[in-house]
């Protein structure tokens, strides 16, 4: 997805502003020294020091743990991310994984490739229990798309008192989580990587899940213990897994996860959408307008860090 397309979308929305796309590292340094707004995947702390006029760094991804947040805050710049722009397409991919498992479509494709007209067994998604870890924009989009399938939904979030769109909402209390896992048919991980979520789906979790349950991870790879997942698959402790993110990532060619017939692996691709730049440009241009009108950082959409 060429960055030039993103620049074009911003120019269309901000015709009274100058939008420049850095083509080289030297041009990047030159532009950063006089830019009010910088939008990119990443920014080096050294470049932050040069960006003395920067009011806003607009990240183009939902994740922001890789950014020098302290340095930008000290420089007086607010930081926003791209939270929410991936929600529709990631939610669609989650449903694709789930229905592929439920209707046993991989078996159908394999028989098609063999030109073999022979019936095979499939299951129904109706009346299943789906647990979604993370009820942010992505988790909520997933639940919204589950509504028409007549399934029971459970949400896991940091602040369960806020409730959510699921039939039931719990926090990250280990006993509560394991009680939910014991009655889960599809476990969907759509949360960011934090101290609370790192290694959340571990060996104990796989022992607690029903033997025919499926795991879907579109969050972050380290939320799932890869060794424990491999062991669960080898011992038929779960029905299968769909992984858009892995630990490690990229997944090495000799990793055992590649060899399981009941595992779907996609290369961190669920976030891709032809509407990516369009949606992001709406957020960034809106924030530029707010700053032009004297808004405080707290009024910016998708704020993740305010300036000091």
C-alpha positions in Angstrom: 0.0 0.0 0.0 2.1 3.0 -1.3 2.5 5.8 1.2 1.9 8.2 -1.8 -1.7 7.1 -1.7 -2.0 8.1 1.9 -0.5 11.5 1.1 -3.0 12.0 -1.7 -5.9 11.2 0.7 -4.6 13.8 3.2 -4.2 16.4 0.5 -7.8 15.9 -0.6 -9.0 16.4 3.0 -6.6 19.3 3.8 -6.4 21.4 0.6 -5.3 24.4 2.6 -2.3 22.6 4.2 1.0 21.4 2.7 1.4 17.7 2.7 4.9 16.4 2.0 6.0 12.8 1.5 9.7 12.2 2.5 11.4 10.1 -0.2 14.8 9.7 1.5 16.2 9.7 5.0 17.8 13.1 4.5 14.5 14.5 3.2 12.8 13.0 6.2 15.2 14.8 8.6 14.8 18.1 6.7 11.0 17.9 6.7 10.8 16.8 10.3 12.6 19.9 11.5 9.7 22.1 10.4 6.6 19.9 10.4 3.7 20.5 12.7 2.3 17.0 12.1 4.3 13.9 11.4 2.5 10.7 10.4 4.4 7.4 10.0 4.8 3.8 11.1 7.7 4.7 13.4 9.9 7.6 14.3 13.5 7.5 15.6 14.2 9.3 18.9 16.9 11.2 17.2 14.4 12.5 14.7 12.1 13.5 17.5 14.8 15.8 18.8 15.0 17.5 15.5 11.2 17.9 15.3 11.0 20.9 17.5 7.7 22.2 15.9 5.9 18.9 16.0 2.5 19.1 17.7 1.2 15.7 16.7 2.7 12.4 15.7 -0.1 10.3 14.0 0.8 6.6 14.0 -0.5 4.6 11.1 -1.0 1.4 13.0 -3.1 0.5 16.0 0.0 -0.6 18.0 2.1 2.1 19.6 4.4 0.2 22.0 7.3 0.6 19.6 7.1 4.4 19.6 9.4 6.7 21.7 6.3 8.0 23.6 8.3 9.6 26.4 10.6 11.5 24.0 7.6 12.8 22.0 5.7 13.8 25.2 8.8 15.7 26.5 9.1 17.4 23.1 5.5 18.7 23.5 3.8 16.5 20.9 0.6 14.5 21.2 0.6 10.9 19.9 -2.4 9.2 18.2 -2.8 5.8 16.6 -4.9 4.2 14.0 -7.2 2.3 16.3 -10.5 1.3 14.7 -9.6 1.5 11.1 -8.9 -2.2 10.9 -12.0 -3.3 12.8 -14.3 -4.2 9.8 -11.8 -6.2 7.8 -10.3 -8.0 10.8 -13.8 -8.9 12.0 -14.6 -10.3 8.6 -11.4 -12.4 8.7 -12.3 -13.8 12.1 -15.7 -14.9 10.8 -14.0 -16.5 7.8 -11.7 -18.6 10.1 -14.6 -19.6 12.3 -16.9 -20.7 9.4 -14.0 -22.5 7.7 -13.6 -24.6 10.8 -17.3 -25.1 11.5 -18.2 -26.1 7.9 -15.0 -28.0 7.4 -14.3 -26.1 4.2 -10.6 -27.1 4.1 -11.7 -30.7 3.6 -14.1 -29.5 0.9 -11.2 -27.6 -0.9 -8.9 -30.6 -0.6 -11.6 -32.9 -2.2 -12.2 -30.2 -4.9 -8.4 -30.2 -5.7 -8.6 -34.0 -6.1 -11.8 -33.7 -8.2 -13.4 -35.9 -5.7 -17.2 -35.8 -5.3 -17.6 -37.4 -1.9 -19.6 -36.1 1.0 -17.9 -35.1 4.3 -19.1 -34.1 7.8 -19.5 -30.5 9.0 -20.8 -28.8 12.1 -23.2 -25.9 12.8 -22.1 -22.6 14.3 -25.5 -21.9 15.8 -25.7 -22.3 19.6 -22.0 -22.1 20.0 -20.3 -20.1 22.7 -17.7 -17.5 21.4 -15.4 -15.8 23.9 -13.7 -12.6 22.6 -10.7 -11.4 24.5 -10.5 -7.6 24.1 -13.6 -5.5 23.5 -12.0 -2.5 21.8 -12.9 -1.5 18.3 -11.9 -4.8 16.8 -13.5 -7.0 19.5 -16.8 -5.0 19.2 -16.8 -5.3 15.4 -16.4 -9.1 15.8 -19.3 -9.3 18.3 -21.5 -7.1 16.0 -20.9 -9.5 13.2 -21.7 -12.5 15.4 -25.1 -11.2 16.3 -26.9 -12.9 13.3 -25.5 -16.3 14.0 -27.6 -17.1 17.2 -24.5 -17.8 19.3 -23.7 -17.0 23.0 -21.0 -14.4 23.3 -18.6 -13.6 26.3 -16.3 -10.7 26.4 -13.1 -10.4 28.4 -11.9 -6.8 29.1 -9.9 -4.8 31.7 -12.9 -2.9 32.9 -15.8 -5.4 33.0 -17.9 -2.9 34.9 -18.2 -0.9 31.7 -20.2 -3.8 30.2 -20.1 -4.4 26.5 -22.0 -5.8 23.5 -21.6 -9.4 24.6 -24.1 -11.5 26.5 -21.6 -11.7 29.4 -18.6 -9.6 30.3 -15.7 -10.6 32.7 -12.3 -9.2 33.7 -8.9 -10.9 33.7 -9.4 -12.7 37.0 -7.8 -16.1 36.4 -10.6 -18.1 37.9 -13.2 -16.2 36.0 -11.3 -16.6 32.7 -10.9 -20.4 33.2 -14.5 -20.8 34.1 -15.4 -19.1 30.8 -12.8 -21.1 28.8 -14.3 -24.4 30.1 -17.6 -23.5 28.2 -16.0 -21.9 25.1 -16.3 -23.3 21.6 -14.4 -20.5 19.9 -11.8 -18.4 21.7 -11.0 -15.2 19.7 -8.1 -13.2 20.9 -8.4 -9.5 19.7 -6.5 -7.7 22.5 -3.3 -5.8 22.6 -0.2 -7.2 24.2 0.0 -6.1 27.8 1.2 -7.5 31.1 -2.3 -8.9 31.6 -2.6 -10.6 28.2 1.0 -11.8 27.7 0.9 -15.6 27.9 -2.8 -15.5 28.8 -3.6 -18.6 26.6 -1.1 -21.0 28.2 -0.9 -24.7 28.9 -3.6 -24.4 31.7 -5.9 -22.6 29.3 -5.6 -25.3 26.7 -6.3 -27.9 29.3 -9.4 -26.0 30.3 -10.8 -25.5 26.8 -13.1 -28.2 25.5 -11.3 -30.7 23.3 -13.2 -29.6 20.2 -12.7 -25.8 20.8 -10.9 -23.6 18.3 -8.5 -20.7 18.9 -8.4 -17.6 16.7 -5.6 -15.1 17.3 -5.8 -11.7 15.6 -4.3 -9.8 18.6 -0.6 -10.3 19.2 1.4 -13.5 19.0 2.8 -13.6 22.6 -0.7 -13.6 24.0 -0.6 -17.3 23.1 2.1 -19.6 24.4 3.3 -21.2 21.2 4.9 -24.2 22.8 1.7 -24.9 24.7 -0.3 -24.5 21.5 1.8 -27.0 19.7 1.5 -29.5 22.6 -2.3 -29.0 22.6 -2.5 -29.7 18.9 -0.2 -32.7 19.1 -2.3 -34.2 21.8 -5.7 -33.3 20.2 -6.5 -31.2 23.2 -8.2 -28.6 20.9 -9.9 -28.8 17.6 -7.6 -26.4 15.8 -6.3 -22.8 15.5 -6.3 -19.9 13.1 -3.3 -17.6 13.6 -2.9 -14.2 11.9 -0.2 -13.4 14.5 2.4 -15.7 15.9 5.3 -15.9 18.3 7.9 -15.7 16.9 6.9 -13.6 14.0 7.5 -14.1 11.1 7.0 -17.8 11.8 10.2 -19.7 10.8 9.8 -22.2 8.0 10.8 -25.1 10.2 8.3 -24.2 13.0 6.0 -27.1 13.9 2.8 -25.0 13.6 3.2 -25.1 9.8 2.7 -28.9 9.8 -0.8 -29.2 11.3 -3.7 -29.8 9.0 -6.1 -28.1 11.5 -4.1 -24.9 11.7 -4.7 -21.9 9.5 -1.8 -19.4 9.3 -2.0 -16.0 7.6 1.0 -13.6 7.6 -0.4 -10.9 9.9 -2.7 -10.0 7.0 -6.1 -9.5 8.7 -5.4 -5.8 9.0 -5.1 -5.3 5.3 -7.9 -3.4 3.6 -8.1 -1.2 0.5 -9.9 1.3 2.7 -6.9 1.6 5.1 -5.6 5.0 4.0 -9.0 6.4 3.4 -10.1 5.6 7.0 -6.8 6.8 8.5 -6.8 10.0 6.6 -10.3 10.8 8.0 -8.9 10.5 11.5 -5.7 12.4 10.9 -7.3 15.2 8.9 -10.0 15.6 11.6 -7.3 15.9 14.3 -5.4 18.5 12.2 -8.6 20.5 12.0 -9.1 20.3 15.7 -5.6 21.5 16.4 -6.2 24.4 13.9 -9.2 25.4 15.9 -7.3 25.3 19.2 -8.4 21.9 20.6 -6.5 20.4 23.5 -4.8 17.0 23.1 -7.6 15.4 25.1 -10.0 16.3 22.3 -8.0 14.4 19.7 -9.4 11.2 18.3 -7.4 8.1 19.1 -5.1 9.9 21.6 -2.6 7.5 23.2 -0.2 10.0 24.8 -0.6 13.7 25.6 2.4 16.1 25.7 4.0 17.0 29.0 
